[in-house]
Structure formats: C-alpha cells, structure tokens
Amino acid sequence: MINKIIIIIKLFFYKLTGNIAKNKEDYDVVSSTYDSYFTKLMGKHTLELLNKIEINPEDRVLDLACGTGFGSARIAEILDDRGSLVLVDQSEGMIGVARERLKKFTELNLEIHQSDVMKILEILPSGSFDVVFCGWAICYMNHPKFMAQISRILKQSGKVGIIDTRQKTEMSLMNAYERVILKDPSYIKKYLNISHLVDVDHIKELFTKNKLTVLESYEDSEPIPTESFQDILDWVEKSGISTDYVDVVDRKRYGEFRENIIAEINKDFSSGNYELARYYVAGVAYKSHK
Ligand SMILES: C[S@@+](CC[C@H](N)C(=O)[O-])C[C@H]1O[C@@H](n2cnc3c(N)ncnc32)[C@H](O)[C@@H]1O
C-alpha cells in the first residue's frame, strides 16, 4: 500500500515538473524488428481499417505516425500514382524503413516528414486532406487537440480512420510490470504519458465531439502466439510494445529491472496463469460540417 502511494506521488511530481518519458529513441531501436513482430500480427487489422475508409486514387492522404510505412504502402497502392500522400513520424529509424518501403512508388506525389505529429498538424492548412489515417499511435497524442486538428484539416466529406490499442490490453504483461515497480518504486524516474482509448464508445465520442460523423466503429482482440517463453519475450522486446515503458525506468538499472520482469512473467507462464492478447479499437468518420 505504502509503495502504491509513493508511486502516485512520484508520478504526480514528474508530471508537474515535465519529466516525461520519451519513446523516440526506443522506436529507433525496434525499427528493424517491428515488422516481423507487430506488423506480422496486427498488420491485417490495419489493412481491414484502410479498406473500410474507401480511399480513392485521386485523394490527398495524410498518414500520421506512419512508423515503418506498412499502412502507407497500402495507401500508396490504392493511390496508384494519381493522388498524393504525406507521411509523418518522429523516429528516424521507423521512418527510414518507411522510406525504403515506399521507394518503388516513383510516380506518387509523396512527402515524408520526420517530425512530431502535433507540430505538423498545427501548420497544415484547413480543409486540405481527403483522408487522414493514424494507426496504433493516438495513445501518444492529446486526444482532444489531435481530433480538433484532424477535423480542421479535413476537406468537406473527408474521412478519418483510426485504429489503436485499447485499455486493459496484454494484462499478464501489465501485471508483471506493476508487481516489479510496486516492489521497488525507485525504478521509476519519469512520467508515462500515454492515453489508451477506453473502448469503442470512446472513439465514437472523440469523433462526434469534433463534429465528425461516425461511419464505422468496432473493437476486437488478437491473441498473441505464446507457445514458448521466448515467444513472449520476443513480443515484449521486438514488437515495439515496450518502447513506452523503457524510458520510465532508471536507465542505469534497466538490466536489473528487465531480469525482474522476466522472472515475474516466467512465474505466470510456468503456472499456466497466462493470457496474452492485444485488444484494439478502430473507427472511421467523415467531416459533415463546414
Ligand atoms: C506502434 S507504431 C505505429 C506505426 C504505424 N502507424 C503502424 O501502423 O504500424 C507508433 C509510431 O508512432 C510514432 N510516434 C509516437 N509519438 C509520436 C509523435 N508525437 N509524433 C510523431 N510520431 C510519433 C512512433 O515513432 C512510432 O513509429
């Protein structure tokens, strides 16, 4: 109990003093393995959402936090050298993979920006995009400000598609993480600034509050294959899912922290007390207001 209070006070202090964990460098690190793990498992859901947006070949499309460009490449195929595509991501490593992937679309009107999403959104002209897509990254944004900007930059009848992890995902991993920091709160050195969507109603509310009309919204989960303990470790360390949590912890003690996490996960895995699935929420909406 006392450690829980210590953690709450520490986090409150770090938030107040702006000592916020960053994930940019950690995304650089996983950029070479991200597609073999995260995209391999979750990419089909990204494609399912892109299908629902019904992008047209002449469209001007913005892919926010494009990562390794898996979704961007599908958009580029649909645009078929006719429309234009703008990609934004903060991570040099991730965007480097995207650049390589999109090299073959030589005729496409393509812009790639290594930048913070909010900084780019603020300078884009109003009513300038037919489609805005954001895959697996709204958790890093201030939701109200992010959606307000999207609503502003969309053309009349323009569409937005969003997919992201929702709260209570991969609970076995989250519980192991919590147990380790509860035992020793001194591991925590920064505030974790991510806001996962709560559920499907949450995404609908974000759309409607910004005068966007919901076309589709849904939630589901994808089981993570965990035949061996190594499968779990690979998912944790190579898919990018732990990027958000690395910088929260004292970097000098990260090796020791990692060993403790592994021991906790192993305990649950050996006792069969294990369920690992990525829960997600997605939605498509269009701009119906002037
Ligand atoms: C889980 S990956 C998703 C990548 C890609 N959209 C996909 O569908 O696979 C999250 C991405 O968001 C990027 N990101 C996080 N916060 C960002 C920010 N504030 N500005 C720009 N990119 C950001 C990361 O660099 C990373 O590439």
The ligand as a MOL file (V3000), in Angstrom:
LIG
                    3D

  0  0  0     0  0            999 V3000
M  V30 BEGIN CTAB
M  V30 COUNTS 27 29 0 0 0
M  V30 BEGIN ATOM
M  V30 1 C 3.0830 1.4910 -32.8070 0
M  V30 2 S 3.9070 2.4550 -34.0050 0 CHG=1
M  V30 3 C 2.6850 2.5410 -35.3030 0
M  V30 4 C 3.3150 2.6930 -36.6570 0
M  V30 5 C 2.3980 2.5820 -37.8610 0
M  V30 6 N 1.3830 3.6140 -37.8710 0
M  V30 7 C 1.7390 1.2280 -37.9700 0
M  V30 8 O 0.5320 1.1590 -38.2090 0
M  V30 9 O 2.4540 0.2150 -37.8380 0 CHG=-1
M  V30 10 C 3.8000 4.0570 -33.2880 0
M  V30 11 C 4.5800 5.1120 -34.0670 0
M  V30 12 O 4.2060 6.3840 -33.5600 0
M  V30 13 C 5.3450 7.2240 -33.6370 0
M  V30 14 N 5.1050 8.3510 -32.7340 0
M  V30 15 C 4.8150 8.3260 -31.4190 0
M  V30 16 N 4.5970 9.5590 -30.9590 0
M  V30 17 C 4.7670 10.4070 -31.9980 0
M  V30 18 C 4.6760 11.8150 -32.1540 0
M  V30 19 N 4.3410 12.5940 -31.1240 0
M  V30 20 N 4.9200 12.3380 -33.3550 0
M  V30 21 C 5.2700 11.5620 -34.4130 0
M  V30 22 N 5.3530 10.2170 -34.3250 0
M  V30 23 C 5.1010 9.6360 -33.1380 0
M  V30 24 C 6.4950 6.3080 -33.2510 0
M  V30 25 O 7.7370 6.8250 -33.6610 0
M  V30 26 C 6.1060 5.0130 -33.9550 0
M  V30 27 O 6.6700 4.9430 -35.2190 0
M  V30 END ATOM
M  V30 BEGIN BOND
M  V30 1 1 1 2
M  V30 2 1 2 3
M  V30 3 1 2 10
M  V30 4 1 3 4
M  V30 5 1 4 5
M  V30 6 1 5 6
M  V30 7 1 5 7
M  V30 8 2 7 8
M  V30 9 1 7 9
M  V30 10 1 10 11
M  V30 11 1 11 12
M  V30 12 1 11 26
M  V30 13 1 12 13
M  V30 14 1 13 14
M  V30 15 1 13 24
M  V30 16 1 14 15
M  V30 17 1 14 23
M  V30 18 2 15 16
M  V30 19 1 16 17
M  V30 20 1 17 18
M  V30 21 2 17 23
M  V30 22 1 18 19
M  V30 23 2 18 20
M  V30 24 1 20 21
M  V30 25 2 21 22
M  V30 26 1 22 23
M  V30 27 1 24 25
M  V30 28 1 24 26
M  V30 29 1 26 27
M  V30 END BOND
M  V30 END CTAB
M  END
